[in-house]
Amino acid sequence: MSTPSTVPPSSRGAESLALLLLVGGLIGVIFPVTKIAQAAGVPPLPWAFSMMLGAGVILAGLARFKRQPMRLTGRYLRYFAVSGLLSMALPNVVLFFVMPWLGAGLSAVVYTLPPILTLLMAVAVRIETPDRGRVAGILLGFVGALMIVGPRGSLPSPDLAGWMALAFVMPLSVAAGNVYRTMAWPPGGQPVALAAGTMLGGAGWVLLALLGTGAVAELPALGLAPWLALLQIAVTALTYVLYFRLQVVAGPVYLSQIGYVATSVGLGTGTLLFGERYSPWVWGGAAVIVLGVLLVSFGRRFAR
């Protein structure tokens, strides 16, 4: 089994935490930008396709500049296809469909679940060794998530149960993608090249969805929010350069905590930009989530 980890343990801690906060924060920005675009009339599938294709092209150019070739052998193409489906196409398309119903904050909430799901999957396939500090921090973050989605948090309202059920496809797909990328990391694979291939692989899946549903005719609707589309593309490209670097230095379980950070940012932007209101239990849950991230960051040891 290939492993992407090549960074000495002594240099991982500070970089891992910085990357975690940056990537989680950037993903949290995606929620409000998407909601604004949808309010402007941009349909979900064209928005997802433009984001992945544009970011993939930028990353491919960056990979070429950094002399990280995107190999097109069978192993690499399989990696791009599977990681593109699990990490990009499926969670993002689901996100764009549930966003109008759940709002930026509620849509972000389900991103609190990938850490515990990733940990369970990683332990099951034996690519991670359970560590008390790491497990305690992730479980603390999960407690914060339960505070947010529990009855006292008033999330979600009963009439949104169906949309919330669909939204839970996102954390399952993200967690599976986190584990797959580590298990299938190609020998000699470089982060930027793999990020570009994953993004373009995701765009390929969304293109199939566009063709299969006849939604190709909706692509011109991107003209309703061209600057937002360009902003989304730029943010996504930057996010996944850092995302794959974080996978290299910290592994799939630590990386999965970006969901906790993204949730906190999503709740904040939902409140500040869209007037979404949450109970004190929700904000208390967000604080517990932050404590969990800090516990994993400073109380963990690397099993690699």
C-alpha positions as CSV (number, residue, x, y, z in Angstrom):
1,M,0.0,0.0,0.0
2,S,1.3,3.4,-0.9
3,T,1.5,6.2,1.6
4,P,1.8,9.9,0.9
5,S,3.4,10.8,4.1
6,T,7.0,12.1,3.5
7,V,7.3,14.9,6.0
8,P,9.3,14.4,9.2
9,P,7.1,14.1,12.3
10,S,8.8,17.0,14.1
11,S,7.7,19.5,11.4
12,R,4.1,18.3,11.0
13,G,2.3,19.8,14.0
14,A,2.3,23.6,13.3
15,E,1.9,23.1,9.5
16,S,-0.9,20.6,10.0
17,L,-2.9,22.9,12.2
18,A,-2.3,25.9,9.9
19,L,-3.4,23.9,6.9
20,L,-6.4,22.5,8.8
21,L,-7.7,26.0,9.6
22,L,-7.0,27.4,6.2
23,V,-8.6,24.5,4.3
24,G,-11.6,24.3,6.6
25,G,-12.1,28.0,6.4
26,L,-11.9,28.1,2.6
27,I,-14.4,25.2,2.4
28,G,-16.7,27.2,4.8
29,V,-16.6,30.1,2.3
30,I,-18.0,27.8,-0.4
31,F,-21.3,27.6,1.4
32,P,-22.3,31.3,1.2
33,V,-20.8,31.8,-2.3
34,T,-22.9,28.9,-3.5
35,K,-26.1,30.3,-1.8
36,I,-25.6,33.7,-3.4
37,A,-25.1,32.1,-6.8
38,Q,-28.2,30.1,-6.4
39,A,-30.2,33.1,-5.4
40,A,-29.0,34.7,-8.6
41,G,-30.6,31.8,-10.5
42,V,-27.6,29.6,-11.3
43,P,-28.7,25.9,-11.3
44,P,-26.8,23.3,-9.2
45,L,-25.2,21.1,-11.9
46,P,-23.7,23.9,-14.1
47,W,-22.4,25.5,-11.0
48,A,-20.7,22.3,-9.8
49,F,-19.3,21.6,-13.3
50,S,-17.8,25.1,-13.8
51,M,-16.2,25.0,-10.3
52,M,-14.5,21.6,-10.8
53,L,-13.5,22.2,-14.5
54,G,-12.1,25.7,-13.9
55,A,-10.2,24.7,-10.7
56,G,-9.0,21.5,-12.4
57,V,-7.5,23.5,-15.3
58,I,-5.8,25.9,-12.9
59,L,-4.4,23.1,-10.9
60,A,-3.2,21.3,-14.0
61,G,-1.4,24.4,-15.1
62,L,0.2,24.8,-11.7
63,A,1.2,21.1,-11.7
64,R,2.9,21.6,-15.1
65,F,4.7,24.7,-13.8
66,K,5.9,22.8,-10.8
67,R,7.0,19.9,-13.0
68,Q,4.5,17.5,-11.4
69,P,3.3,15.5,-14.4
70,M,-0.3,14.2,-14.5
71,R,0.3,10.7,-15.6
72,L,-2.4,9.0,-17.6
73,T,-1.6,5.3,-16.8
74,G,-4.4,3.0,-15.7
75,R,-3.6,3.4,-12.0
76,Y,-3.6,7.1,-12.1
77,L,-6.8,7.3,-14.2
78,R,-8.6,5.0,-11.8
79,Y,-7.4,7.2,-8.9
80,F,-8.7,10.3,-10.6
81,A,-12.0,8.7,-11.4
82,V,-12.7,7.2,-7.9
83,S,-11.3,10.2,-5.9
84,G,-13.1,12.6,-8.2
85,L,-16.4,10.9,-7.6
86,L,-16.1,10.4,-3.8
87,S,-14.3,13.6,-2.9
88,M,-15.7,16.1,-5.4
89,A,-18.6,15.2,-7.6
90,L,-21.0,13.4,-5.2
91,P,-20.6,15.6,-2.1
92,N,-20.7,18.9,-4.1
93,V,-23.7,18.0,-6.2
94,V,-25.6,16.9,-3.2
95,L,-24.6,20.1,-1.4
96,F,-25.8,22.3,-4.2
97,F,-29.2,20.5,-4.3
98,V,-29.8,20.7,-0.5
99,M,-28.5,24.3,-0.1
100,P,-31.7,26.1,-1.1
101,W,-33.7,24.1,1.5
102,L,-31.2,23.9,4.4
103,G,-29.4,27.2,4.1
104,A,-25.6,27.8,4.5
105,G,-25.5,26.9,8.2
106,L,-27.5,23.7,8.1
107,S,-25.7,22.5,5.0
108,A,-22.4,23.1,6.8
109,V,-23.5,21.1,9.8
110,V,-23.2,17.7,8.1
111,Y,-19.5,18.4,7.6
112,T,-19.0,17.6,11.3
113,L,-19.5,13.9,10.6
114,P,-16.5,13.0,8.3
115,P,-13.9,12.9,11.1
116,I,-15.6,10.1,13.1
117,L,-16.6,8.2,9.9
118,T,-13.1,8.6,8.5
119,L,-11.6,7.3,11.8
120,L,-13.9,4.3,11.8
121,M,-13.1,3.5,8.1
122,A,-9.4,4.0,8.5
123,V,-9.2,1.8,11.6
124,A,-11.3,-0.9,9.8
125,V,-8.8,-1.0,6.8
126,R,-5.8,-0.7,9.2
127,I,-4.3,2.5,7.8
128,E,-4.6,4.3,11.1
129,T,-3.8,3.1,14.7
130,P,-6.2,4.4,17.4
131,D,-4.6,7.0,19.6
132,R,-6.2,8.2,22.8
133,G,-5.6,11.9,22.3
134,R,-6.7,11.7,18.6
135,V,-9.8,9.7,19.4
136,A,-10.8,11.9,22.3
137,G,-10.5,15.0,20.3
138,I,-12.5,13.7,17.4
139,L,-15.2,12.4,19.8
140,L,-15.3,15.8,21.5
141,G,-15.8,17.4,18.1
142,F,-18.6,14.8,17.5
143,V,-20.2,15.8,20.8
144,G,-20.2,19.4,19.6
145,A,-21.9,18.2,16.3
146,L,-24.6,16.4,18.3
147,M,-25.2,19.6,20.3
148,I,-25.8,21.4,17.0
149,V,-28.1,18.9,15.4
150,G,-29.9,17.8,18.6
151,P,-33.4,18.9,19.6
152,R,-32.1,21.7,21.9
153,G,-30.2,23.1,18.9
154,S,-33.5,23.2,17.0
155,L,-31.7,21.8,13.9
156,P,-33.2,20.7,11.7
157,S,-36.9,21.5,11.7
158,P,-39.1,18.4,11.1
159,D,-40.2,19.4,7.6
160,L,-36.5,19.4,6.5
161,A,-35.9,15.8,7.6
162,G,-35.9,14.5,4.0
163,W,-33.4,17.0,2.8
164,M,-31.2,16.4,5.8
165,A,-31.3,12.7,5.1
166,L,-30.0,13.4,1.5
167,A,-27.4,15.7,3.0
168,F,-25.9,12.9,5.0
169,V,-24.6,11.4,1.7
170,M,-22.0,14.1,1.8
171,P,-20.1,13.0,4.9
172,L,-20.2,9.4,3.9
173,S,-18.7,10.2,0.5
174,V,-16.1,12.6,1.9
175,A,-15.0,10.0,4.5
176,A,-14.7,7.2,1.9
177,G,-12.7,9.6,-0.3
178,N,-10.3,10.5,2.6
179,V,-9.5,6.8,3.1
180,Y,-9.4,5.9,-0.6
181,R,-6.9,8.6,-1.4
182,T,-4.5,7.4,1.2
183,M,-4.9,3.7,0.3
184,A,-4.6,4.2,-3.5
185,W,-2.1,7.1,-3.5
186,P,0.0,6.2,-6.6
187,P,3.7,5.6,-6.2
188,G,5.6,8.9,-6.7
189,G,2.3,10.8,-7.0
190,Q,2.7,14.6,-6.3
191,P,0.0,16.5,-4.4
192,V,-0.8,19.2,-7.0
193,A,-0.9,16.8,-9.9
194,L,-3.2,14.5,-8.0
195,A,-5.4,17.4,-6.9
196,A,-5.7,18.5,-10.6
197,G,-6.6,14.9,-11.7
198,T,-9.2,14.6,-8.9
199,M,-10.8,17.9,-9.7
200,L,-11.0,17.0,-13.4
201,G,-12.3,13.5,-12.6
202,G,-15.0,15.1,-10.6
203,A,-15.9,17.5,-13.5
204,G,-16.1,14.4,-15.7
205,W,-18.7,12.8,-13.4
206,V,-20.8,16.0,-13.3
207,L,-20.6,16.3,-17.1
208,L,-22.1,12.8,-17.4
209,A,-24.9,14.0,-15.0
210,L,-25.4,17.1,-17.2
211,L,-25.7,15.0,-20.3
212,G,-27.9,12.4,-18.7
213,T,-30.4,14.9,-17.3
214,G,-30.4,17.2,-20.3
215,A,-29.1,20.0,-18.0
216,V,-26.4,21.0,-20.5
217,A,-28.9,23.6,-21.8
218,E,-28.6,25.3,-18.4
219,L,-24.9,26.1,-18.7
220,P,-25.4,29.6,-20.1
221,A,-27.1,30.4,-16.7
222,L,-23.6,30.8,-15.3
223,G,-23.7,34.2,-17.0
224,L,-26.1,35.3,-14.3
225,A,-23.2,35.3,-11.7
226,P,-19.9,35.3,-13.7
227,W,-17.8,36.9,-11.1
228,L,-19.1,34.6,-8.4
229,A,-18.2,31.7,-10.6
230,L,-14.7,32.9,-11.1
231,L,-14.4,33.5,-7.3
232,Q,-15.6,30.0,-6.6
233,I,-13.1,28.5,-9.1
234,A,-10.2,30.4,-7.6
235,V,-11.2,29.5,-4.0
236,T,-11.6,25.9,-5.0
237,A,-8.2,25.7,-6.7
238,L,-6.4,27.2,-3.7
239,T,-8.4,24.9,-1.3
240,Y,-7.4,21.7,-3.0
241,V,-3.7,22.6,-3.3
242,L,-3.7,23.0,0.4
243,Y,-6.1,20.0,0.9
244,F,-3.7,17.5,-0.7
245,R,-0.7,19.0,1.1
246,L,-2.6,18.4,4.4
247,Q,-3.2,14.8,3.3
248,V,0.5,14.4,2.8
249,V,1.6,15.8,6.2
250,A,-1.2,14.6,8.5
251,G,-3.1,11.6,7.0
252,P,-6.8,11.0,6.4
253,V,-8.2,11.1,9.9
254,Y,-6.6,14.5,10.9
255,L,-7.5,15.9,7.5
256,S,-11.1,14.9,8.0
257,Q,-11.4,17.5,10.8
258,I,-11.6,20.3,8.2
259,G,-15.4,19.6,8.4
260,Y,-15.4,20.9,11.9
261,V,-13.8,24.1,10.9
262,A,-16.0,24.4,7.8
263,T,-19.1,24.0,9.9
264,S,-18.1,26.8,12.3
265,V,-17.4,29.1,9.3
266,G,-20.6,28.1,7.6
267,L,-22.6,28.9,10.8
268,G,-20.9,32.2,11.1
269,T,-21.5,33.3,7.5
270,G,-25.1,32.0,7.6
271,T,-25.7,34.4,10.6
272,L,-23.7,37.4,9.4
273,L,-24.6,37.3,5.7
274,F,-28.0,35.7,5.5
275,G,-29.6,36.4,8.8
276,E,-29.9,32.7,9.8
277,R,-30.5,32.3,13.5
278,Y,-29.3,29.5,15.8
279,S,-29.9,28.7,19.4
280,P,-27.1,29.0,22.1
281,W,-26.7,25.2,21.9
282,V,-25.5,25.6,18.3
283,W,-22.8,28.1,19.3
284,G,-21.9,26.0,22.3
285,G,-21.5,23.1,20.0
286,A,-19.3,25.1,17.7
287,A,-17.0,26.0,20.7
288,V,-16.8,22.3,21.7
289,I,-15.8,21.5,18.1
290,V,-12.9,24.0,18.3
291,L,-11.7,22.4,21.5
292,G,-11.8,19.0,19.9
293,V,-9.7,20.2,17.0
294,L,-7.1,21.7,19.4
295,L,-7.0,18.5,21.4
296,V,-6.2,16.4,18.3
297,S,-3.7,19.0,17.1
298,F,-1.7,19.3,20.3
299,G,-2.4,16.0,22.1
300,R,-2.0,13.5,19.3
301,R,0.9,11.4,18.1
302,F,1.4,10.2,14.6
303,A,1.0,6.5,14.1
304,R,2.8,6.5,10.7
